[in-house]
Amino acid sequence: MAFLALEGLTRKFGTHLAVDGLSLGVEKGEFVALLGPSGCGKTTTLQMIAGFVEPTSGAIALDGRDLLAVKPAKRGLGIVFQSYALFPHMTVAENVAFGLEMQGVATAERTRRVAETLELVGLGTFAARYPRQMSGGQQQRVALARALVIRPQILLLDEPLSNLDAKLREEMQIELRQIQRSVGTTTILVTHDQGEAMALSDRIAVMNHGKVEQFAPPHEAYERPATPFVASFLGKTNLVGGTTVRPEKISFAASGLAGRVKTRIFQGNHWLYQVDTPSGLVTVIRQNSGETMPGEGETVHLAWGTT
């Protein structure tokens, strides 16, 4: 049995079916992303694991025990919210120590673990600061430290990077993955950001209308999407002759599918094209290598491989 097993998990809100018979197994130490658009049921699933929402039906087992029979505060889970939910009147060290105090951990042990965890997230010299004196990225690290210091069996992350700007979010993705690998905590991330899910997770559960349409490693889900929804949600895609073709796999060639460039957009490290063809509008992404690229209105030929 998986370390965390969700079996037939269902949640209704009145007549609305938020989660529909979801079954999923997460292995110990694995990083899993619940990915999907707003309203797909990913946050409700996370809240049922945490104990904030009671399932209408189904089961949740953690390391072989019935998690639904355990009160939320006793489930041994670390949670990082989108808003960070830090206590503004407490210092960084006091925020991180809070969970340990609730567990009755002795002062000396508490001090040691707080210092150790702050070092882990790169905030060893920030213990005496207050949240208002810190940047968004630093506050995110405090929230992560507070969740990790209790040594949770599972770390639950609810859109933890969504309030950060694009550059800082990318940096924090790298840091978060490194921290998770170093501590080995089983982690479940809720996100609507495809790039974030693919960058961080060992496996992605792509959700739509309360169901998981594919549960697979990022590369597999991207290269071999199980459904049209997965293909369209995990980045740009083209349907040409009944085959899903990613835009970056298409190149300009001497022969192939003929077309005319409708749109050409420069995006720094790559060019984004839309090409009118007999098979419909085809999106093409070509890396900016410095070579001369076709202009709008030019006739081109498109080619791609099978992988």
N, C-alpha and C positions, 0 to 999 in steps of 0.2 A: 504494500500500500504506500502511496505517496506520503511525504511528510505532512503536507496540507492537502486534504481531499475535499472538494466541493462536489456534492452528489445531488443532482436534480434540484438545484437551488432555484427557488421561485419567490418573487415578491410582487404583490399587487398593491396598488394604491387606488382604492375604489375600483373603478372599471379599467384602470390603466395597468397593463402588465409591464412592469419595469424590467424584471429579470425573468427569463422564461426557461425553466428547466436546465439551468446551467450546470455542467459537470466539468471539473478541471482538477488536475493533479499537479502539485508543485513539489519538486524534490528539495531535500535539505541543502541549503547553501545556494540555491538557484535564485537568479534575478529575473522576475517575470513582469512584463508590462501588460496591463489591461488597456488596450488602445481602441478608440472609437470616437465618433462624433458626439456632440452634446445629446443627452437623452437616450444613449445606447444601453445604459444600465451599469456602466463600469464603476461609477462612484457608489451606487447602491450596493453593488457586490462587495466593494471594499468596506462599506459601513456594516454590512451583515457579518463580515469576518471580524470586524472590530467589536461588534456587539451593540452598535448604535441603532441599528435597524433589525427588527426580528423578521426572519424569513416567513413567508406564508406557508411554504412547505420546503422539504429538502433537508439535507444534512451537511454539517461541516465537522471534519475531524482533523485534529492537530496531533501529530505523532501518535495516532491510534486512539486518542480520547475524544469524546463528544464535546466539541467546543461550545455548542449551543447550551449546554448544561452549566457553563461557567459564566459568572458575572463578568461584564466588560473589564472592570478594574483588576480582575484576577486572571485574565487571559495571557498575561505576560507578553503583550505586544507593544512595540514602539511605534508611535504615529507622528508623522510630520505633515502638518496641514498647509494648505496654500497660503494662509495668512500668517504662518509661523506660530501665532498664539503665544508669544512670549509675555511674561509678566513685566510690565514697564517699570514697576517700583523695585524690582530685584536686579542685582548685578548678574553678569553672565554666569559666574560661578554658582550663584544662588538659583538661577533658572535651571541650570544643568543638574544641580543637586536635588531639586524638588522631588523628583520621582523616587530617589533613594531615601529621602526623608519619609515619604509615604510608606516605603517598604520597611522602615525601621532599621536601616543600615547604620552601624555605629559611626560616630563622627570621624575617627581616623581613617576608616575604610572609605567613607564617603569622600573625604578630602582627597585621598589617593586616586580614587576612580574618576573624580571630576577633573583633576589635573591631567590624568592619563588620557581622558577622552578629549579634552580641549586641545592637547598636543596632537592627537589623531586628526582633528579637523582643522589644524593650523591656527588655533586661537589661544595658544599657551600663554601669551602675554596680555590677553584681553580680559582676564578673569574679573577684574574690578570694575570694568566698564558697565554702563547701562545700555539697554537696547537702543535708546534714542541717540546714543553717541556712535552708532555703528551703521555701516552701509547695509543695503538690502542683502548683498551676498554674504556679509558677515553674520547678519541675523539668521539667514538660512542655515549657516553652519552651526550656530548656537542651537537652533531647533533640532538639527540632526544629532548634535552631541547629546542633547537632553533625551532624545529617543534611544540612542545607542548605549548610554551610560547604565541603563537598567539591565543591559544584556538580554534583550528581548529574543524570544524564539523566532519571531517574525517582525520585520520592519515594514510598516505600511506607509507609503508615500502618496499623498493626494495632491497632484499637480504642484509639487514643491518648488519648481523653478519658474512657474508661469508669470510671477511678478517681476522677474529680472529682465534687463535689456538683453538683446540678442547676443552680444559679445560675452557678457558675463554669464548668460545661460549656457553658452557653449563651454566656457571654462569650468563652470560648476558641474556640467555633465561628466567631464573628464575626472574631476576630483571625486564626485560621488561614486563613480564606477571604481576608482582606485580604492576608496575607503571601503566600499562593500566587499571588494575582493580581499582586502587585507584582514577584515574581521570575519568574513564568511557568513554573515547573517542572511538568512533567507529573506528575500525582499520582494514586495509586490508594489509596483508603481502604477498609478492611474494617470493617464495622460491622453490628450487629444493631438499631441504633436508627434507626427510620424517619425521625424528625424530623431527626436529624443528617445522614442521607444527603440528604434533600431540601434542607436548609439550605446544604450545602456543595458539592454536586456539580453539574457541567454535565450529566452523564448518570448514571443509576442502572442497574446490572445486578442485577435482582432474581433471586436464586438459590433453587432448591429441589431437593433430592435430586441435587445435583451438576450441575444444568443451569441455564442462564439462561432464565427464562420471559419476561422482557421487558428490553430494553435501550433506554432512552429518556430524554429530559429529565424531571426530576422532575414538572413540571406535567402533561406528557403521560401519564406512567405513573399519576399519581394520578387524573386526569380520565378517561383512556381506558385502563383496565387491560386487558392482553391476555388474562389468564386469571383464573379465580375466585381462585386463590391470590394473585396480585398485588393484586387488589381487596381481599382480606381482610387482607393483610399491610401494605399501605400505608394504615394508619389504619382507622377504623371505617367500616362500609358496610352498606347494606340491599339486599336483593334483593326488589324489589316488582314484580310482574307481569312478571318476566323481565328487568327493567332494574336495573342497579346504580345506587343513589342514595346519595350521601354524606350523612351526618346533618346537616351544616351547610347543605345545600341545601334542606332541608325546613323549611317554615314553618307556623305555625298560621294557619288561614284560616277564612273564613265558610262555605266549602264545600270539598269534596274527599273524601279517604279518611277515613271516620269511625273513631273509636277512643276508647279510654278511657285516661287517664294511669295507668300502673301504678307508675312510679317517677319521682321528680323529685329530682335531686341538684345542689346549688349548688357550683360549682367556681371561684368567684372571678370570672373574666372571662367565664364562660359558665354556662349551665344544661344539664345532661345529662338527657334524658328517655328513658324507655322507654314506648311506647304500644302497647297491645293493639289490633289491627285484624283485620278478616276476612282480610287477607293475611299475618297473623303479627305477631310483635313487631317494632316499628319503633323504631330509635334516632334521636333528634332532638337536635341541638345548636343552642342559640340564644344569641347573644351577650347579655351582661348590659348592657342599655341603660338599666336603671332602671325600665322599664315593668312593670306587673303581669303575672305569668306564670301559666298554668294550674296548679292544684294537683293532688295525687294524687287519683284517683277522678273527676276531671272529664271530661266528654265533650268531645272536640275534633275538628277536621277538619284534615287534613294536605294540603299542596299543595307542589308543586315544579315547576321548569322542566325543560327538556331539556338545559341546559348547566351 
